[in-house]
Amino acid sequence: MHFSVMILGAGSAKPVANKYPSAQLLTYDNECFLIDCGEGTQYRLLEHKIRPGRLRGVFISHLHGDHYFGLIGLLSSLNLGGRTEEFFLVGPRGLDEIITMHFKYSQTPLHFPINYTITDTESSYQVFENQSFTVTTIPLDHRIPCAGYLFREKPQKRKLIKEKLFEDIPHEYLRKLKNGEDVVDEAGNILFKCLEFTIPAPPPRSYAYCSDTRYNESIIEVIQGADLLYHEATFRDELELQAFERYHATAKQAGIIAAKSHVKKLLIGHFSSRYKEFSGFLEDAQSVFQATEIAEEGKVFAIEYS
């Protein structure tokens, strides 16, 4: 199954030419979800030839504008486009009121249902599930309630060793083998041993998204072993005190979290607008965690099997 994240925007709060506020497109197989939806996100989707109508829903981390100001415009466009399918919206308390108020006072009836899930940013728990993956909140330490999200693939069934199977083996036998069961007859005799005819499925893949937050070791247990981690890195290391005072993290701190969490790869972004080039951020993070990349806008990061 295809599992990837496209960076639509990775800028910080203050607008900068050629940088865009936070938004990511998560794709699993043929399902698409947004993670945060900063101003102009729907234009970024169109630039990359992604129809907004493909979206199943949006996960909003918190109610600072650079993370959700694009949402009302996106919902309006979906409405104009004739959407009738349910839309999932996960985010902090108050988001539903903001959206309801806008469409009430603009006298715009929505023609599709919105399924709201309000996040409790004090604990980690499951907020979404479909047939492919689950989504768990990651409590973050920001100036207002803020949650990251852990997307974890559901375990897959065992893989059949086709070379060892007969052409006329009943489908019920194949189902049992893939489910990890031996096939036995009515007398209890083993006809097919699971371990002889299957191999284990690869371990489930996961993606952790940690938007605005101070350095916060309490998230380590939640994101432990993630295949890909996005962690904000608003400041460089020499401004660690300022990062703390403003409820943000440095690139080096993001690297420390990645190292302590034993993730496979780290993406960093949300750089302060005071910086004009970003190679120093990469150097800071790689000084403690080598497998780091910048969350470059427009780039797709595949989440591969380990």
Buried (B, 14 or more C-beta within 10 A) or exposed (E): EEBBBBBBBBBBBEBBEEBBBBBBBBBBEEBBBBBBBBBBBBBBBEEEEBEBEEBBBBBBBBBBEBBBBBBBBBBBBBBEEEBEEEBBBBBBEEBBEEBEEBBEEEEBEBEBEBEBBBBBBEEBEEBBEBEBBBBBBBBBBBEEBBBBBBBBBEEBEBEBEEEEBEEEBEEEBBEBBBEEBBBEEEEEEEEBEBEEBBEEBEEBBBBBBBBBBBBBEEBBEBBBEBBBBBBBBBBBBEBBEEBBEBBBBBBBBBBBBBBBBEBBBBBBBBBBEEBEEBEBBBBBBBBBBEBBBBBEBEEEBEBEEE
